[in-house]
Amino acid sequence: MTMLNRRRLPVLLAGLAATVALPALAHHGWAWAEGEQMTLKGKISKISMAPPHPMLMVESEGKLWQVDLGNPNQTERSGFRGDTAKPGDAITALGNRHLDKTKLHMKAVRITLAGKDYDLYPERIRTN
């Protein structure tokens, strides 16, 4: 390997690592979500508490939505755990919808189940 190639290798590897990491970072942040909040009402069809973030599949008006919750620790701090709800339970999710309207996907800031609020991102909750 020439001296020039040895100098370029770390730069190329760093660029490759950044390219691989960016989609994951974008997904787990808020950049993919709208600024406006929406309310989704439906019934839970599936609960997953697996990292990197717990999520619910919610059936609403005959469509299946993916509702991302906070990271596992954050979700548990809100009071919501894997045994808090079960498939078939009615739920209301307040959050931010995916920018791509073809995706039935939102990031919840609050979920309400049996009249109890679970505030996943209390600092982001906007009520009118």
Accessible surface in RSA format (square Angstrom, percent):
REM  Atomic radii and reference values for relative SASA: ProtOr
REM  Chains: A
REM  Algorithm: Lee & Richards
REM  Probe-radius: 1.40
REM  Slices: 20
REM RES _ NUM      All-atoms   Total-Side   Main-Chain    Non-polar    All polar
REM                ABS   REL    ABS   REL    ABS   REL    ABS   REL    ABS   REL
RES MET A   1   143.28  74.2  76.43  50.6  66.85 159.2  84.25  71.6  59.03  78.2
RES THR A   2    85.62  60.9  77.46  78.5   8.16  19.4  82.46 110.8   3.16   4.8
RES MET A   3   115.54  59.8 108.42  71.8   7.12  16.9  95.77  81.4  19.76  26.2
RES LEU A   4    98.25  54.7  95.15  68.1   3.09   7.8  96.02  67.4   2.23   6.0
RES ASN A   5    70.21  48.4  66.95  64.7   3.27   7.9  10.13  24.4  60.09  58.1
RES ARG A   6   132.78  55.8 122.15  62.3  10.63  25.3  43.84  59.9  88.94  53.9
RES ARG A   7   160.29  67.3 145.46  74.1  14.83  35.3  59.41  81.2 100.87  61.1
RES ARG A   8   129.40  54.3 128.17  65.3   1.23   2.9  35.54  48.6  93.86  56.9
RES LEU A   9    76.73  42.7  76.05  54.4   0.68   1.7  76.73  53.9   0.00   0.0
RES PRO A  10    81.13  59.1  72.98  66.5   8.15  29.6  77.30  63.8   3.84  23.8
RES VAL A  11   109.42  72.0 103.39  93.6   6.03  14.5 106.65  92.7   2.77   7.5
RES LEU A  12   118.23  65.8 110.26  78.9   7.97  20.0 112.65  79.1   5.58  15.0
RES LEU A  13   101.18  56.3  96.54  69.1   4.63  11.6  97.08  68.2   4.10  11.0
RES ALA A  14    63.75  58.6  50.59  78.1  13.16  29.9  58.69  82.6   5.07  13.4
RES GLY A  15    37.31  46.0   0.00   N/A  37.31  46.0  35.40  97.2   1.91   4.3
RES LEU A  16   111.10  61.9 105.48  75.5   5.62  14.1 108.86  76.5   2.24   6.0
RES ALA A  17    62.04  57.0  51.02  78.7  11.02  25.1  59.09  83.2   2.95   7.8
RES ALA A  18    52.32  48.1  44.52  68.7   7.81  17.8  51.76  72.9   0.57   1.5
RES THR A  19    91.08  64.8  83.77  84.9   7.31  17.4  61.69  82.9  29.39  44.4
RES VAL A  20   105.95  69.7  91.34  82.7  14.61  35.2  97.16  84.4   8.79  23.9
RES ALA A  21    43.77  40.2  38.57  59.5   5.20  11.8  43.76  61.6   0.01   0.0
RES LEU A  22   111.70  62.2 111.10  79.5   0.60   1.5 111.33  78.2   0.37   1.0
RES PRO A  23    88.24  64.3  75.52  68.8  12.72  46.2  83.69  69.1   4.55  28.3
RES ALA A  24    53.97  49.6  45.90  70.8   8.07  18.4  52.85  74.4   1.12   3.0
RES LEU A  25   122.34  68.1 113.58  81.3   8.76  22.0 114.50  80.4   7.84  21.1
RES ALA A  26    50.14  46.1  41.70  64.4   8.44  19.2  49.66  69.9   0.48   1.3
RES HIS A  27    64.74  35.4  59.19  41.1   5.54  14.2  37.69  38.8  27.05  31.5
RES HIS A  28    75.14  41.1  57.27  39.8  17.87  45.7  40.99  42.2  34.15  39.7
RES GLY A  29    26.12  32.2   0.00   N/A  26.12  32.2  25.79  70.8   0.33   0.7
RES TRP A  30    51.31  20.6  41.41  20.0   9.90  23.2  32.56  17.4  18.75  30.4
RES ALA A  31    80.85  74.3  52.93  81.7  27.93  63.5  66.19  93.2  14.66  38.8
RES TRP A  32    23.08   9.3  17.01   8.2   6.06  14.2  22.94  12.2   0.14   0.2
RES ALA A  33    12.11  11.1   0.61   0.9  11.50  26.2   0.61   0.9  11.50  30.5
RES GLU A  34    42.78  24.6  38.77  29.3   4.01   9.5  13.57  26.2  29.21  23.8
RES GLY A  35    53.17  65.6   0.00   N/A  53.17  65.6  39.76 109.1  13.42  30.1
RES GLU A  36   135.28  77.7 133.63 101.1   1.65   3.9  54.05 104.5  81.24  66.3
RES GLN A  37    36.28  20.3   7.66   5.6  28.63  68.2   7.09  15.1  29.19  22.1
RES MET A  38    48.57  25.2  41.15  27.2   7.42  17.7  45.83  39.0   2.74   3.6
RES THR A  39    75.45  53.7  48.61  49.3  26.84  64.0  27.90  37.5  47.55  71.9
RES LEU A  40     9.68   5.4   8.38   6.0   1.30   3.3   9.38   6.6   0.30   0.8
RES LYS A  41   140.68  68.6 129.10  79.2  11.58  27.6  72.03  64.8  68.65  73.1
RES GLY A  42    16.40  20.2   0.00   N/A  16.40  20.2  12.91  35.4   3.49   7.8
RES LYS A  43   119.22  58.2 118.95  73.0   0.27   0.7  76.07  68.5  43.15  46.0
RES ILE A  44     2.98   1.7   0.00   0.0   2.98   7.2   0.00   0.0   2.98   8.1
RES SER A  45    52.11  44.0  28.79  38.4  23.32  53.7  30.95  65.9  21.16  29.6
RES LYS A  46   111.23  54.3 109.35  67.1   1.88   4.5  61.96  55.8  49.27  52.5
RES ILE A  47    38.22  21.7  12.55   9.4  25.67  61.9  12.55   9.0  25.67  69.7
RES SER A  48    27.85  23.5  22.68  30.3   5.16  11.9  12.00  25.6  15.85  22.2
RES MET A  49    59.76  31.0  43.49  28.8  16.28  38.8  44.12  37.5  15.64  20.7
RES ALA A  50    56.27  51.7  47.34  73.1   8.93  20.3  52.60  74.1   3.67   9.7
RES PRO A  51   103.50  75.4  84.93  77.4  18.57  67.5  85.29  70.4  18.21 113.2
RES PRO A  52    85.14  62.0  71.92  65.6  13.22  48.1  77.44  63.9   7.70  47.8
RES HIS A  53    28.88  15.8  24.07  16.7   4.81  12.3  20.49  21.1   8.39   9.8
RES PRO A  54     0.10   0.1   0.10   0.1   0.00   0.0   0.10   0.1   0.00   0.0
RES MET A  55    34.71  18.0  34.58  22.9   0.12   0.3  34.41  29.3   0.30   0.4
RES LEU A  56     0.12   0.1   0.12   0.1   0.00   0.0   0.12   0.1   0.00   0.0
RES MET A  57    35.46  18.4  35.46  23.5   0.00   0.0  32.51  27.6   2.95   3.9
RES VAL A  58     0.63   0.4   0.63   0.6   0.00   0.0   0.63   0.6   0.00   0.0
RES GLU A  59    91.74  52.7  87.40  66.1   4.34  10.3  16.09  31.1  75.65  61.8
RES SER A  60    12.99  11.0   9.17  12.2   3.82   8.8   2.72   5.8  10.27  14.4
RES GLU A  61   173.05  99.3 130.25  98.5  42.79 101.9  60.60 117.2 112.45  91.8
RES GLY A  62    69.79  86.1   0.00   N/A  69.79  86.1  29.50  81.0  40.28  90.2
RES LYS A  63   120.34  58.7 115.60  70.9   4.75  11.3  64.43  58.0  55.91  59.6
RES LEU A  64    89.60  49.9  73.63  52.7  15.97  40.2  73.63  51.7  15.97  43.0
RES TRP A  65    18.78   7.5  18.78   9.1   0.00   0.0  13.88   7.4   4.90   8.0
RES GLN A  66    51.23  28.6  50.74  37.1   0.49   1.2   5.65  12.0  45.58  34.6
RES VAL A  67     0.05   0.0   0.05   0.0   0.00   0.0   0.05   0.0   0.00   0.0
RES ASP A  68     3.21   2.2   3.21   3.2   0.00   0.0   1.32   3.1   1.89   1.9
RES LEU A  69     1.43   0.8   0.01   0.0   1.42   3.6   0.01   0.0   1.42   3.8
RES GLY A  70     0.10   0.1   0.00   N/A   0.10   0.1   0.10   0.3   0.00   0.0
RES ASN A  71    69.99  48.3  67.07  64.8   2.91   7.0  24.46  58.9  45.52  44.0
RES PRO A  72    46.72  34.0  42.74  39.0   3.98  14.5  43.48  35.9   3.23  20.1
RES ASN A  73   105.50  72.8 102.53  99.1   2.97   7.1  12.05  29.0  93.44  90.3
RES GLN A  74    32.42  18.1  30.72  22.5   1.70   4.0   6.60  14.0  25.82  19.6
RES THR A  75     0.00   0.0   0.00   0.0   0.00   0.0   0.00   0.0   0.00   0.0
RES GLU A  76    99.53  57.1  95.41  72.2   4.12   9.8  15.30  29.6  84.23  68.8
RES ARG A  77   179.36  75.3 142.76  72.8  36.60  87.1  80.23 109.6  99.13  60.1
RES SER A  78    20.86  17.6   0.19   0.3  20.67  47.6   8.92  19.0  11.94  16.7
RES GLY A  79    22.70  28.0   0.00   N/A  22.70  28.0  17.43  47.8   5.27  11.8
RES PHE A  80     0.00   0.0   0.00   0.0   0.00   0.0   0.00   0.0   0.00   0.0
RES ARG A  81   114.88  48.2 114.57  58.4   0.32   0.8  34.73  47.5  80.16  48.6
RES GLY A  82    36.89  45.5   0.00   N/A  36.89  45.5  18.02  49.5  18.87  42.3
RES ASP A  83   130.52  91.4  96.35  95.9  34.17  80.8  48.00 113.0  82.52  82.3
RES THR A  84    41.58  29.6  12.70  12.9  28.88  68.8  17.65  23.7  23.93  36.2
RES ALA A  85     8.87   8.2   0.00   0.0   8.87  20.2   3.13   4.4   5.74  15.2
RES LYS A  86   130.67  63.7 130.13  79.8   0.54   1.3  96.60  87.0  34.07  36.3
RES PRO A  87    83.51  60.9  67.08  61.1  16.43  59.7  67.66  55.9  15.84  98.5
RES GLY A  88    43.31  53.4   0.00   N/A  43.31  53.4  30.71  84.3  12.60  28.2
RES ASP A  89    30.09  21.1  25.71  25.6   4.38  10.4   9.46  22.3  20.63  20.6
RES ALA A  90    66.16  60.8  55.92  86.3  10.24  23.3  56.27  79.2   9.89  26.2
RES ILE A  91     5.80   3.3   0.51   0.4   5.29  12.7   3.00   2.2   2.80   7.6
RES THR A  92    38.50  27.4  37.74  38.3   0.77   1.8  17.66  23.7  20.85  31.5
RES ALA A  93     0.81   0.7   0.81   1.3   0.00   0.0   0.81   1.1   0.00   0.0
RES LEU A  94    27.74  15.4  27.20  19.5   0.54   1.4  27.20  19.1   0.54   1.5
RES GLY A  95     0.00   0.0   0.00   N/A   0.00   0.0   0.00   0.0   0.00   0.0
RES ASN A  96     4.71   3.2   4.71   4.6   0.00   0.0   0.00   0.0   4.71   4.6
RES ARG A  97    44.61  18.7  44.56  22.7   0.05   0.1   4.65   6.4  39.96  24.2
RES HIS A  98    25.45  13.9  25.45  17.7   0.00   0.0  13.83  14.3  11.62  13.5
RES LEU A  99   103.86  57.8  85.76  61.4  18.10  45.5  86.12  60.5  17.74  47.7
RES ASP A 100    58.44  40.9  49.33  49.1   9.11  21.5  25.15  59.2  33.28  33.2
RES LYS A 101   110.93  54.1  98.05  60.2  12.88  30.7  89.12  80.2  21.82  23.2
RES THR A 102   121.76  86.6  88.20  89.4  33.56  80.0  85.39 114.7  36.37  55.0
RES LYS A 103    99.76  48.7  95.15  58.4   4.60  11.0  52.11  46.9  47.65  50.8
RES LEU A 104    52.66  29.3  41.06  29.4  11.61  29.2  41.06  28.8  11.61  31.2
RES HIS A 105    19.54  10.7  19.54  13.6   0.00   0.0  10.48  10.8   9.06  10.5
RES MET A 106     0.00   0.0   0.00   0.0   0.00   0.0   0.00   0.0   0.00   0.0
RES LYS A 107    12.39   6.0  12.39   7.6   0.00   0.0   5.66   5.1   6.74   7.2
RES ALA A 108     0.00   0.0   0.00   0.0   0.00   0.0   0.00   0.0   0.00   0.0
RES VAL A 109     0.00   0.0   0.00   0.0   0.00   0.0   0.00   0.0   0.00   0.0
RES ARG A 110    53.22  22.3  53.04  27.0   0.18   0.4   6.73   9.2  46.49  28.2
RES ILE A 111     0.02   0.0   0.00   0.0   0.02   0.0   0.02   0.0   0.00   0.0
RES THR A 112    35.85  25.5  33.20  33.7   2.66   6.3  25.19  33.8  10.67  16.1
RES LEU A 113    11.82   6.6  10.08   7.2   1.74   4.4  10.61   7.4   1.21   3.3
RES ALA A 114   105.90  97.4  54.99  84.9  50.91 115.8  76.07 107.1  29.83  79.0
RES GLY A 115    76.02  93.8   0.00   N/A  76.02  93.8  36.04  98.9  39.98  89.5
RES LYS A 116   112.39  54.8 107.33  65.9   5.06  12.0  72.64  65.4  39.75  42.3
RES ASP A 117    66.79  46.8  50.89  50.7  15.90  37.6  11.95  28.1  54.84  54.7
RES TYR A 118    14.66   6.8  14.56   8.3   0.10   0.3   0.85   0.6  13.81  17.0
RES ASP A 119    46.86  32.8  38.09  37.9   8.76  20.7   9.84  23.2  37.01  36.9
RES LEU A 120     2.62   1.5   0.00   0.0   2.62   6.6   0.00   0.0   2.62   7.0
RES TYR A 121    22.71  10.6  22.71  12.9   0.00   0.0  12.90   9.7   9.81  12.1
RES PRO A 122    83.70  61.0  69.03  62.9  14.66  53.3  69.36  57.3  14.34  89.1
RES GLU A 123   134.39  77.2  93.28  70.6  41.11  97.9  73.37 141.9  61.02  49.8
RES ARG A 124    85.10  35.7  79.51  40.5   5.59  13.3  16.29  22.3  68.81  41.7
RES ILE A 125    35.46  20.2  13.61  10.1  21.85  52.7  13.61   9.8  21.85  59.3
RES ARG A 126   126.50  53.1 113.10  57.7  13.40  31.9  66.01  90.2  60.49  36.7
RES THR A 127   102.88  73.2  70.83  71.8  32.05  76.4  42.59  57.2  60.30  91.2
RES ASN A 128   202.64 139.7 123.24 119.1  79.40 191.2  69.61 167.5 133.03 128.6
END  Absolute sums over single chains surface
CHAIN  1 A     8005.9       6453.9       1552.0       4891.4       3114.6
END  Absolute sums over all chains
TOTAL          8005.9       6453.9       1552.0       4891.4       3114.6
